[in-house]
């Protein structure tokens, strides 16, 4: 493939993925959420409501775009653009097939993590530049939340790098030719999903927006297509990038049961996106203290133990470490599922008795 053709293909993919995600995923959210809530969802515009996303986009295009008088106009305008860098740059590192990756770097995992930090900067700038206390609180919440949950996510990405022995995403896909890493490290996969929900500001971790508390959080002062940038291109574009990364790390990437192709990667992305929507329709929003406690007191210790034991098994059994690693991970997942509810109930009762000494069970 010539350089010119490769460049054109790279630009098309890097821009098309966030744009298509901004159109398709919100529509899928509303229809699936409607089905789960015993409602119809959008079904008037076009056959089965398929043109609803286009109608919403047109509405955002023609709405008046207002900049608050007390805001920092430059940063207020640049914030969505800075946040949009994350999905555009990260998409360039994903292997779409055996022979096509936009940028096949030998440190692709490091770049994926590094690019994820741009979204935090854009959201913080949006909150600060809006000159609105609700927006500022939303931006600060986002920084605290995304920095906290980025730690367990990085720890579990390191586990995958240790299993592969490389930081290249191409090598990660190549190492899953016989078995996907979701079967070897289910604990890392579950932590990756939970941390990803928090990184994406998705329910039940959507505290930076928190309409009932902060009006709309860091997006409160944004309207028109700048609001569309945040809600569509950035939030759902990041969902697409997270799904592509999760499919690459744990589900074999473009590999399929019979033959590898980009179609298998798209199918896995849709499955992981459905998980995001399922979370949205199932769980209530957490409190801020619950959110932070869960990251620092549960996910990070769990990830550190998983990282340490996995590293120890790789050192002790360098030629055949996958079976013992898988056994440890599955036992850990079972233990977490069995013990989580009673331990949580005991902690909540202890907290209630501490706050109200006269209370009895």
HELIX and SHEET records of a PDB file:
HELIX    1   1 UNK A    3  UNK A   36  1                                  34    
HELIX    2   2 UNK A   47  UNK A   49  5                                   3    
HELIX    3   3 UNK A   52  UNK A   62  1                                  11    
HELIX    4   4 UNK A   73  UNK A   90  1                                  18    
HELIX    5   5 UNK A   91  UNK A   93  5                                   3    
HELIX    6   6 UNK A  108  UNK A  129  1                                  22    
HELIX    7   7 UNK A  133  UNK A  164  1                                  32    
HELIX    8   8 UNK A  169  UNK A  174  1                                   6    
HELIX    9   9 UNK A  181  UNK A  184  1                                   4    
HELIX   10  10 UNK A  186  UNK A  199  1                                  14    
HELIX   11  11 UNK A  211  UNK A  214  1                                   4    
HELIX   12  12 UNK A  217  UNK A  219  5                                   3    
HELIX   13  13 UNK A  224  UNK A  228  1                                   5    
HELIX   14  14 UNK A  229  UNK A  236  3                                   8    
HELIX   15  15 UNK A  237  UNK A  250  1                                  14    
HELIX   16  16 UNK A  262  UNK A  282  1                                  21    
HELIX   17  17 UNK A  288  UNK A  294  1                                   7    
HELIX   18  18 UNK A  295  UNK A  299  3                                   5    
HELIX   19  19 UNK A  300  UNK A  316  1                                  17    
HELIX   20  20 UNK A  322  UNK A  355  1                                  34    
SHEET    1   A 2 UNK A  95  UNK A  97  0                                        
SHEET    2   A 2 UNK A 100  UNK A 101 -1                                        
END                                                                             
